[in-house]
Amino acid sequence: MGLVVQGNVVHVDHDNKEWLKTTPHGNPTTEVVEGLTVYCLFKRLLASRKSRRKHRNNIPGDNCPIIYALKGKDNLTTNISSIKKLEKLLSDYIVWHDVLKRVVIFSVLATCLFLFLLVLDNKHQTASAPLSQDWSSKSFKAISIKNSTNTLSVTPVVNYYGERGFATESGVSYLIQTDEHTILFDLGHNHKELLVSPLEQNLERLGVAPKDLDAIFISHFHRDHIGGRVWEDKNSIGFGFNQPALENTSIFAPVPLTYPGVNINVIREPKPLFNALASTGPIPRQLVLGKIDEQALVINVKNKGLVVIVGCGHQTLNKLISHIDKYFDVPLYGLIGDVHLPLEQGRLHIAGIDIQRRLASGEGLFSPIDKQDVLNDINLMSRKLKMVALGTHDTSDKSLLLVEKEFTGELKSVRVGKKITIN
């Protein structure tokens, strides 16, 4: 005697004396208990992760009804009541019911997510206005940079594109050398959490050891500039997973940080650092991610003027250039580094979210930068700068193409391992 159920088929093969079952999930789930085969059928299509894992591994789950059927022992008869139980379960299954359930669940989740984003964006907008007003009301002492360096070289150590043989990633670090000093600007990301970070690999390839550094300059406290997530959690900085001895190295940061054996200099306003070098001081901005204070490094190059090294440009280009014009007595010559111009798409995505475009630039979640914003910045650069070298960590390829087309001054490329020289 056989039993046929339409949709999912359950039947008895009397030649093999074995019950067979096909479910929407694929292969039968079976377990042999005292000569009987246990067949399992999930009660619901939206099973828990644990249940789905058990199903893949052919382990009966707690939320499965247990169906007993004869495997092939002599002198035993078919347990028809078990088959009737299975028949009822299968006959009650209606596809559109499950589809409707899914639609309702996903609709509720999507609505909750949208409401959360609205609240987040409103919080950002509410905090932005008073922060901007507070910044506008501040005044600092003007900085006089009387000394200058004859030559300036800036070698990208961590960035998105690089020369052959150098490690690349979505992070920032520049090796800066003047007549008298060697400074490491930011410490990269180590996004893949390698034992030997891209920063360490590239410094070794360049022949530079941490002990050779006169100073480390941290532009702002984001993980892709301080050495990785591990240091963000510890309110510190590092070279990948390592914190080499830096007793003879000065560290400048815009916020209080810690480092073994070093008292970090917290920069709170425009300030001279070394001969021909100064900090702009931190310029605040309210991002969707939260408030960030970012400083830039200013270097006076003989017969050229000021070259500003920028980490991310969260300050916005307009605010940064206006700030330098106001508080420094030497005119701007050029800009090297990364500015936040992730037109159409950024480089850094977390959980499918375009972090750079949606959370770290523009005017909010629903007002990312557009082409006109980029063109406005290019126009500003053309009016105020004679040379620009834009990194590719925060500036998208689309924006770079616009800069190449529209910028009227000298344009240099930023690639890991390729030295930029100004003299």
C-alpha positions as CSV (number, residue, x, y, z in Angstrom):
1,M,0.0,0.0,0.0
2,G,1.4,3.5,-0.9
3,L,0.5,7.0,0.1
4,V,0.7,10.0,-2.2
5,V,0.5,13.6,-1.0
6,Q,0.3,16.4,-3.6
7,G,3.0,19.1,-3.6
8,N,5.6,17.4,-1.3
9,V,5.6,13.7,-2.1
10,V,5.5,11.0,0.6
11,H,5.4,7.5,-0.6
12,V,6.2,3.9,0.5
13,D,8.6,1.8,-1.7
14,H,7.5,-1.7,-0.6
15,D,10.4,-3.3,-2.5
16,N,12.9,-1.5,-0.2
17,K,10.5,-1.2,2.7
18,E,11.7,2.4,3.3
19,W,9.8,5.6,3.7
20,L,11.0,8.5,1.5
21,K,10.3,12.2,2.0
22,T,11.0,15.4,0.1
23,T,10.6,18.8,1.8
24,P,11.0,22.4,0.6
25,H,14.4,22.4,2.3
26,G,16.0,19.7,0.1
27,N,17.4,16.3,1.2
28,P,15.6,14.2,3.8
29,T,16.7,14.6,7.4
30,T,17.0,11.2,9.0
31,E,18.2,9.5,12.2
32,V,18.1,5.8,12.9
33,V,16.6,4.9,16.3
34,E,16.3,1.2,17.2
35,G,15.9,0.0,13.7
36,L,13.4,2.8,12.8
37,T,14.2,5.8,10.6
38,V,13.2,9.1,12.1
39,Y,12.1,11.6,9.5
40,C,12.0,15.3,10.4
41,L,10.0,18.1,8.8
42,F,10.5,21.8,9.8
43,K,7.2,23.3,11.0
44,R,8.1,26.7,9.7
45,L,10.0,27.9,6.7
46,L,11.6,30.8,8.6
47,A,13.5,28.5,11.0
48,S,16.1,29.8,13.4
49,R,19.8,29.9,12.5
50,K,20.4,27.0,14.9
51,S,17.6,25.0,13.4
52,R,18.9,25.6,9.8
53,R,22.4,24.6,10.9
54,K,21.0,21.4,12.4
55,H,19.0,20.7,9.2
56,R,22.1,21.1,7.0
57,N,24.0,18.7,9.2
58,N,21.1,16.2,9.1
59,I,20.5,16.5,12.9
60,P,16.9,16.5,14.0
61,G,16.0,19.9,15.5
62,D,14.0,20.7,18.6
63,N,11.4,22.4,16.5
64,C,10.9,19.5,14.1
65,P,8.0,17.1,14.5
66,I,9.3,13.5,14.7
67,I,7.9,11.1,12.2
68,Y,8.6,7.4,12.7
69,A,8.5,4.9,9.8
70,L,9.7,1.4,9.1
71,K,13.1,1.0,7.7
72,G,13.0,-2.6,6.8
73,K,12.9,-4.9,9.8
74,D,11.0,-8.2,9.6
75,N,7.9,-8.9,11.6
76,L,7.1,-5.2,12.0
77,T,4.2,-3.5,10.5
78,T,3.8,0.0,9.0
79,N,3.1,2.8,11.5
80,I,0.2,4.3,9.5
81,S,-0.6,6.9,12.2
82,S,2.8,8.5,11.8
83,I,2.3,8.8,8.0
84,K,-1.1,10.4,8.6
85,K,0.6,13.0,10.9
86,L,3.1,13.7,8.1
87,E,0.3,14.0,5.5
88,K,-1.5,16.6,7.6
89,L,1.6,18.7,8.0
90,L,2.3,18.7,4.3
91,S,-1.3,19.2,3.2
92,D,-1.5,22.3,5.6
93,Y,1.5,23.9,4.0
94,I,0.5,26.8,1.7
95,V,3.2,28.7,-0.2
96,W,1.5,32.1,-0.3
97,H,1.0,32.0,3.5
98,D,4.8,31.7,4.0
99,V,5.5,34.4,1.4
100,L,3.0,36.7,3.0
101,K,4.7,36.1,6.4
102,R,8.1,37.0,4.9
103,V,6.7,40.2,3.3
104,V,5.2,41.3,6.6
105,I,8.4,40.6,8.6
106,F,10.7,42.3,6.1
107,S,8.3,45.3,5.8
108,V,8.3,45.8,9.6
109,L,12.1,45.5,9.7
110,A,12.6,47.9,6.8
111,T,10.2,50.4,8.5
112,C,12.1,50.2,11.8
113,L,15.4,50.7,10.0
114,F,14.1,53.7,8.2
115,L,12.8,55.3,11.4
116,F,16.1,54.6,13.1
117,L,18.0,56.4,10.2
118,L,15.6,59.3,10.4
119,V,16.3,59.7,14.1
120,L,20.0,59.4,13.5
121,D,20.0,62.0,10.8
122,N,17.8,64.4,12.9
123,K,20.3,64.0,15.8
124,H,23.1,64.9,13.4
125,Q,21.3,68.0,12.1
126,T,20.4,69.2,15.6
127,A,24.0,68.9,16.8
128,S,25.6,70.5,13.6
129,A,24.2,74.0,13.9
130,P,25.4,74.9,17.5
131,L,28.8,73.3,16.7
132,S,29.2,75.5,13.6
133,Q,28.1,78.6,15.6
134,D,30.6,77.9,18.4
135,W,33.4,77.4,15.9
136,S,32.6,80.7,14.1
137,S,32.8,82.6,17.4
138,K,36.3,81.3,18.3
139,S,39.4,83.3,17.8
140,F,43.1,82.2,18.0
141,K,46.5,83.8,18.1
142,A,48.0,84.3,14.7
143,I,51.0,82.0,13.8
144,S,54.2,83.4,12.4
145,I,56.4,80.8,10.6
146,K,59.6,82.7,10.0
147,N,61.8,79.7,9.2
148,S,61.4,77.5,6.1
149,T,62.7,74.2,4.7
150,N,64.6,74.1,1.4
151,T,63.1,70.8,0.4
152,L,60.0,68.8,1.3
153,S,59.4,65.2,0.4
154,V,56.1,63.4,1.1
155,T,56.0,59.6,0.5
156,P,52.6,57.9,0.9
157,V,53.0,54.9,3.1
158,V,49.4,53.8,3.4
159,N,46.7,54.7,0.8
160,Y,44.3,53.0,-1.7
161,Y,46.6,52.9,-4.7
162,G,50.3,52.1,-4.8
163,E,53.4,51.3,-6.7
164,R,54.3,47.7,-7.5
165,G,55.6,45.8,-4.4
166,F,53.9,48.0,-1.8
167,A,50.9,47.0,0.3
168,T,47.7,49.1,-0.1
169,E,44.5,49.5,1.8
170,S,41.8,52.0,2.6
171,G,43.7,54.0,5.2
172,V,46.2,56.9,5.4
173,S,49.8,57.4,6.3
174,Y,52.5,59.8,4.9
175,L,56.2,59.9,5.6
176,I,57.3,63.6,5.6
177,Q,60.9,64.7,5.4
178,T,62.2,68.2,5.7
179,D,65.7,69.5,5.9
180,E,65.8,68.7,9.6
181,H,63.0,66.4,10.6
182,T,61.3,63.1,9.7
183,I,57.6,62.9,10.6
184,L,55.1,60.1,10.2
185,F,51.6,61.5,9.5
186,D,48.9,59.0,10.6
187,L,49.3,55.3,11.0
188,G,47.0,53.6,8.5
189,H,44.1,51.1,9.1
190,N,45.3,47.5,9.1
191,H,41.7,46.7,8.1
192,K,42.4,43.0,7.6
193,E,44.2,42.8,11.0
194,L,47.4,41.4,9.6
195,L,50.2,40.4,12.0
196,V,52.5,42.7,9.9
197,S,50.3,45.6,8.9
198,P,50.6,47.4,5.5
199,L,52.2,50.3,7.4
200,E,54.9,48.1,8.8
201,Q,55.5,46.3,5.5
202,N,55.9,49.6,3.6
203,L,58.0,51.3,6.2
204,E,60.4,48.4,6.1
205,R,60.5,48.5,2.3
206,L,61.3,52.2,2.5
207,G,64.1,51.5,5.0
208,V,62.5,53.5,7.8
209,A,62.2,52.2,11.4
210,P,60.1,53.7,14.1
211,K,63.2,54.8,16.0
212,D,64.1,57.0,13.0
213,L,61.0,59.2,13.5
214,D,61.3,62.6,15.1
215,A,57.5,62.9,15.4
216,I,54.2,61.2,14.8
217,F,51.3,63.5,13.8
218,I,47.8,62.2,14.2
219,S,45.2,64.1,12.1
220,H,42.1,62.7,13.9
221,F,40.9,59.8,15.9
222,H,39.4,57.4,13.4
223,R,40.5,53.8,13.1
224,D,41.8,54.1,9.6
225,H,44.3,56.8,10.7
226,I,45.5,55.4,14.1
227,G,46.5,51.9,13.2
228,G,43.2,50.0,13.4
229,R,40.2,49.1,15.5
230,V,42.2,47.6,18.3
231,W,43.6,51.0,19.2
232,E,40.3,52.8,18.8
233,D,38.9,50.6,21.6
234,K,41.9,51.4,23.8
235,N,42.1,55.1,23.1
236,S,45.6,54.7,21.8
237,I,47.5,54.4,18.5
238,G,49.8,51.7,17.1
239,F,51.7,50.2,14.2
240,G,49.3,47.4,13.3
241,F,49.2,45.2,16.4
242,N,52.5,46.6,17.7
243,Q,53.5,49.6,19.8
244,P,57.2,50.0,19.3
245,A,59.3,52.0,21.7
246,L,59.1,55.7,20.9
247,E,60.9,57.4,23.8
248,N,62.6,59.8,21.6
249,T,59.7,60.6,19.3
250,S,57.2,63.4,19.8
251,I,53.5,62.5,19.2
252,F,51.0,65.2,18.4
253,A,47.2,64.5,18.5
254,P,44.1,66.6,18.5
255,V,42.5,64.7,21.4
256,P,44.0,63.1,24.6
257,L,45.5,59.6,23.8
258,T,47.9,57.2,25.5
259,Y,51.0,55.5,24.3
260,P,53.5,53.4,26.4
261,G,56.4,55.5,27.6
262,V,55.3,58.7,25.8
263,N,53.4,61.8,26.9
264,I,51.3,62.7,23.9
265,N,51.1,66.4,23.1
266,V,47.4,67.4,22.7
267,I,47.0,70.2,20.2
268,R,44.0,72.5,20.9
269,E,44.8,75.5,18.7
270,P,47.1,76.6,15.9
271,K,50.6,76.0,17.1
272,P,54.2,75.9,15.9
273,L,55.8,72.4,16.2
274,F,59.3,72.3,14.8
275,N,61.4,74.5,12.5
276,A,59.1,75.4,9.5
277,L,56.3,73.1,10.8
278,A,53.0,74.0,12.6
279,S,49.6,72.5,13.3
280,T,46.4,74.2,12.2
281,G,44.9,73.0,15.5
282,P,41.7,70.8,15.5
283,I,38.8,72.0,13.4
284,P,35.6,70.3,14.6
285,R,32.8,68.9,12.5
286,Q,29.6,67.0,13.4
287,L,29.4,63.9,11.3
288,V,26.6,61.3,11.3
289,L,29.2,59.1,13.0
290,G,29.7,61.7,15.7
291,K,31.8,64.8,16.4
292,I,35.3,64.7,15.1
293,D,38.2,67.1,15.7
294,E,40.8,67.1,12.8
295,Q,44.1,68.9,12.6
296,A,46.3,69.4,9.5
297,L,50.1,69.8,9.3
298,V,51.4,73.0,7.7
299,I,55.0,73.2,6.3
300,N,56.7,76.3,5.0
301,V,58.8,75.6,1.9
302,K,61.3,78.2,0.9
303,N,60.4,80.2,-2.2
304,K,57.0,78.4,-2.4
305,G,54.9,79.0,0.6
306,L,52.8,76.8,2.9
307,V,52.1,73.2,2.0
308,V,49.3,71.6,4.0
309,I,49.1,67.9,4.7
310,V,45.6,66.7,5.2
311,G,44.4,63.4,6.7
312,C,40.7,63.2,5.6
313,G,39.4,66.7,5.1
314,H,36.5,66.2,7.5
315,Q,36.9,69.9,8.3
316,T,35.8,70.6,4.7
317,L,38.2,72.3,2.3
318,N,36.5,75.7,2.5
319,K,36.8,75.8,6.3
320,L,40.4,74.5,6.3
321,I,41.7,77.0,3.7
322,S,39.9,79.9,5.4
323,H,41.4,78.9,8.7
324,I,44.9,78.9,7.3
325,D,44.5,82.2,5.5
326,K,43.2,83.8,8.7
327,Y,45.9,82.6,11.2
328,F,49.1,82.0,9.2
329,D,51.2,84.8,7.8
330,V,52.6,82.9,4.8
331,P,50.4,82.2,1.8
332,L,49.3,78.8,0.8
333,Y,51.1,77.0,-2.0
334,G,49.8,73.5,-2.1
335,L,47.9,70.6,-0.6
336,I,48.9,67.0,-0.2
337,G,46.6,64.4,1.2
338,D,43.1,63.1,1.4
339,V,39.9,65.2,1.2
340,H,36.4,63.8,1.6
341,L,35.1,63.7,-2.0
342,P,33.5,60.2,-2.3
343,L,31.4,61.1,-5.3
344,E,28.9,58.3,-6.1
345,Q,30.7,55.8,-4.0
346,G,33.4,55.7,-1.2
347,R,36.1,53.1,-0.6
348,L,35.1,51.9,2.8
349,H,32.0,49.8,3.3
350,I,31.0,48.1,6.6
351,A,27.9,45.8,6.7
352,G,27.0,47.0,3.2
353,I,27.0,50.7,4.3
354,D,29.0,53.2,2.3
355,I,30.7,54.7,5.4
356,Q,32.6,57.5,3.6
357,R,29.7,58.7,1.5
358,R,26.8,58.4,3.9
359,L,28.3,58.8,7.4
360,A,31.5,60.8,7.0
361,S,30.8,63.5,4.4
362,G,28.0,65.6,2.9
363,E,25.3,67.2,5.0
364,G,23.8,64.0,6.4
365,L,22.5,60.5,5.7
366,F,20.1,61.8,3.0
367,S,22.3,64.6,1.7
368,P,25.6,63.1,0.5
369,I,28.0,65.2,-1.6
370,D,27.1,65.5,-5.3
371,K,29.0,66.6,-8.5
372,Q,28.4,70.3,-7.8
373,D,29.9,70.0,-4.4
374,V,33.1,68.5,-5.9
375,L,33.2,71.2,-8.6
376,N,32.9,73.9,-6.0
377,D,35.9,72.4,-4.1
378,I,37.9,72.2,-7.3
379,N,37.1,75.8,-8.1
380,L,38.3,76.8,-4.6
381,M,41.5,74.8,-5.1
382,S,42.1,76.5,-8.4
383,R,41.8,79.9,-6.8
384,K,43.9,79.3,-3.7
385,L,46.4,76.6,-4.6
386,K,49.2,76.2,-7.2
387,M,49.8,72.5,-6.5
388,V,47.5,69.6,-5.4
389,A,48.3,65.9,-4.7
390,L,45.1,64.2,-3.7
391,G,45.1,60.8,-2.0
392,T,42.7,58.1,-3.0
393,H,41.5,56.9,0.4
394,D,38.7,59.4,0.6
395,T,38.6,60.8,-2.9
396,S,36.8,58.5,-5.4
397,D,38.0,57.9,-8.9
398,K,35.0,59.9,-10.2
399,S,36.1,62.9,-8.2
400,L,39.8,62.5,-9.3
401,L,38.7,62.5,-13.0
402,L,36.9,65.8,-12.3
403,V,40.0,67.3,-10.6
404,E,42.2,66.2,-13.5
405,K,39.8,67.9,-15.9
406,E,39.0,71.1,-14.0
407,F,42.0,72.0,-11.7
408,T,44.1,74.7,-13.2
409,G,47.3,74.2,-11.2
410,E,49.9,71.5,-11.0
411,L,48.4,68.1,-10.2
412,K,50.6,65.3,-8.7
413,S,49.5,61.7,-8.1
414,V,49.5,60.0,-4.7
415,R,50.6,56.4,-4.8
416,V,52.1,54.3,-2.0
417,G,55.9,54.3,-2.3
418,K,56.0,57.2,-4.8
419,K,57.8,60.2,-3.4
420,I,56.4,63.7,-3.9
421,T,59.2,66.3,-3.8
422,I,58.8,70.1,-3.5
423,N,61.8,72.4,-3.6
